[in-house]
Amino acid sequence: MSIAIEAARAGAEVLMLERSGRWGGAASMTGGFIYLGGGTLLQRALGFEDTVENMKAFMKAALRPGTDEAKVDA
């Protein structure tokens, strides 16, 4: 959405499509937080332990219903 806003501000004609019935798509169903993990270098440097498996489990739980599990797994 932010890219579309900036493109419109720059003078582009923008059309946004959303598969869900409300703004924000699946991200809006997470309760307002974003999972930025999966065991990144930054997490490790800051002393946080996380894994890709934890991130997948969280995404599948948070995005229900309508989760495309194959996409999450990819």
N, C-alpha and C positions, 0 to 999 in steps of 0.2 A: 504494500500500500504506500509506503514512503517513497518508493521509486516513482509510482504513478503520480503522487502529489508533486514531487520535484519536476517531473517531466511536464506536467500541466503548468506549473509556475514558469517553466522555461518556454512555454508557448506551444507545446505539443498537444495534439488532440488525443485524449486518453479514454480508453474504455476498460473498465475493470469488471471481471466476471468472478463470481464466488459460487462455489458448489453448495455451500450451506445457505440456510435461509436468513443469515445475519452477518453483519460486518465482523471481520476478524478471522473468519474461517475456524479451522480446528484449534488454532492457537488461543482463540477467545474462550474455548472450552476448558482451558487448563487452570482457570482461576486467577489469571493475571500474572503468572510467573513464567519464566523461560528456563528450561533446563539446558545449561551450557556445560555439559560434562562428557562423561565417557572415558575419563582417565587422561585428560589433556596434560600437556607439559606444564601449563600454568597451574592446574590443580595440584599436580605432584610437587611443584616448586613451593606452593603455599601450604603443603602438608595435608592435602585432602586426598583420600583414597577413593577412587571410583573406577568403574569398568564400563565397557561398551554394553555388557549384558545388563547392568543396572540401568543404564540409559534406555535401552530397548524396553525393559520391563516397565519403567516409568512412563515412557511414551505410549505404550499400548494401553496402560491403565488410564492415563489422563485423557487420551483422545477418543475413548469409547463413547458412544457408538460411532461407527464409520471409520474405524482405523483400518488402514490398508497395511496389514501386517507384513506383506512382502516388501513394501517400500521401507517400513521401519527396519526390517531385517537387512535390507540392502545398505 
